[in-house]
Amino acid sequence: MFFISSFFFNDTATTEIYTLSLHDALPISSVNLLGRDNIFSGNNPDRIEIPGAWIASGELTFKDVGIPYFINGRTDVYARNDYSIRINVEPGVEMRFSNGSLLSFRPGNAYQPKLYEPELKAIGTAEKPIKFTSNEANPAPGDWDGIQFQFFQNNANSEMDYCIVEYGGTNGGNINLHGWAGLKLSHSILRKSSNNGVYQYSSGTLTITDSEIRDNDKYGLYLSSATSNISNSVIKENYEGGIYSSSSPTINHNYIYNNANYGINNVSVSIINAKNNWWGDVTGPLDDNDDRKTGGWYNPYGQGNKVTSYVDYSEWREPVRNLRDNQLWTKGESQ
C-alpha cells in the first residue's frame, strides 16, 4: 500500500507526459490516496490522466489537488454483483474529457437495478464549483459525450450541486438519463451542448432547482416519459427551444425566455403545470392557438417566449432581478 502525498512532480520534457496516469501501475482506486498538499509543476501538461476505466465497487473520492483530472476514454461506474459504489467529487475539482469520452453510471444487473445502484455525489460550492468540461484548447459543443445515468430504479441518491457541465452532448445531452434514471441537480449551469442541456428518456424523477440551462444547440431540457420538477431556474437562449416535453413535468417559478421557437413545446395532450414563470415580457408567453373550448389557454398578444397547446402558463410573473450567484428572485404578486 502507498500514499501519494507531499511529492514534487516535475518533468520538463517537451512531449506530452502526464503528471500521473491512473491505469495499470497506478489503478483508478489511487485517487483515494492522493493528498492535497502536493506540488505539481513543469509537467506537459500538469494533470492526472484516467485513460478510460471500469469502476466496479467501493467508494472513490476525487479531491481538489490543484490540477485537472483528464478522462481519456469511456469511464463506466458499474455496480458489480452485490457491491455498491459511490463516486464523490469535491468542491473545486475540474474534470476534462477527451473527444468522445463518456462518464457512465449503470447497475450491474439491469433487471434488479435498485440492488446494484452506483451513486454520484458531485457537491461543489458557490466559491468552488465543480466543472465537467472539454479538454480541447479551443472547446466547442460536442467535444465529449456527457454524463449518463441508465437502467436505475429510484436513484434519487445521485446529486449534483454547484456544478458546471459544458461542451458535451454527442450522446444526446450534457446530462443523459435512460431507463429508470433520476437525478437531483441544483445551483448548476448546463451550457454549450451540441444537443440538449439535459436529455431525459426515462421514467425516473429529475429535480432541477436554482440552475441555469442555456446556449445549447437543441433544447435546454428534453423531457420524455419522465417525472420532472423544474423550479427557480433560468432556461434561456437555447437554439431549438427551451423545453421539449412529451410527459407531464411541473415547471414553476422559472425564467424561460429568449429561446428559439418555443419556451415550452408540449407534444402530448397532458396539461403541463407551468404557472408562475417569467416568459421574457410582462404580457406573458405567446400562445396563438385558441384551444379554450377544450380547457386550454389563449394569449395571442403575448410578447414572451412562445408556448404550444396544453401548457398552463397562468399567473405569469415579473422578475425583480437577474440571476445572481445562481439564485433567483421573483415578485410575490401574480401578473
Summary of the structure (lengths in Angstrom):
residues: 335
radius of gyration: 21.4
end to end distance: 64.4
largest distance: 74.0
contacts: 1244
relative contact order: 0.08
helix: 4%
strand: 41%
